[in-house]
């Protein structure tokens, strides 16, 4: 029983970022904007956040790198 509970908790923790992207896509669809690259922007943002945190040594630096990179990819 505890392995099933552990599995469900892990699945919920792993699926939360994808749920955020899905809700964002839903809101964009309702406003009339078609954006099929939201998952790609999420991946670019995650990679840029990791690299930014590595080079700056702070979480805030990583978040700023992530926001800038995802914004640039979104504009393209």
C-alpha positions in Angstrom: 0.0 0.0 0.0 2.8 2.4 0.8 4.4 1.8 -2.6 1.1 2.8 -4.3 0.9 6.0 -2.2 4.6 6.8 -2.9 3.9 6.3 -6.6 0.9 8.6 -6.6 2.8 11.3 -4.7 5.7 11.1 -7.1 3.3 11.3 -10.1 1.6 14.4 -8.6 4.9 16.1 -8.0 6.2 15.3 -11.5 3.0 16.4 -13.3 2.6 19.8 -11.7 4.8 21.7 -14.1 3.1 20.1 -17.1 -0.3 21.1 -15.5 0.9 24.7 -15.3 1.7 24.7 -19.0 -1.6 23.1 -19.8 -3.5 25.7 -17.9 -1.5 28.5 -19.6 -2.3 27.0 -23.0 -6.0 26.7 -22.1 -6.1 30.4 -21.1 -4.3 31.3 -24.4 -6.8 29.3 -26.4 -9.7 31.0 -24.7 -8.3 34.4 -25.6 -7.9 33.4 -29.2 -4.1 33.0 -29.3 -2.8 29.7 -30.8 0.5 28.8 -29.2 1.8 25.3 -29.8 5.3 26.0 -28.4 4.5 26.4 -24.7 6.3 23.2 -23.8 9.3 24.2 -25.7 9.4 27.5 -24.0 9.2 25.6 -20.7 12.1 23.4 -21.6 14.3 26.4 -22.7 13.4 28.2 -19.6 14.3 25.3 -17.4 17.7 24.8 -19.1 18.4 28.6 -19.0 17.5 28.6 -15.3 19.9 25.8 -14.5 22.7 27.4 -16.5 22.0 30.8 -15.0 22.0 29.4 -11.5 25.3 27.6 -12.2 27.1 30.7 -13.5 25.7 33.3 -11.1 25.5 31.1 -8.1 22.1 32.3 -7.1 18.5 31.2 -7.6 17.4 34.7 -8.5 20.0 34.8 -11.3 18.7 31.5 -12.6 15.1 32.8 -12.5 16.1 35.9 -14.4 18.0 33.9 -17.0 15.0 31.6 -17.4 12.5 34.5 -17.8 14.7 36.2 -20.4 15.4 33.0 -22.4 11.7 31.9 -22.4 10.7 35.4 -23.4 13.1 35.5 -26.3 12.0 32.1 -27.5 8.3 33.2 -27.2 8.9 36.3 -29.3 10.6 34.2 -32.0 
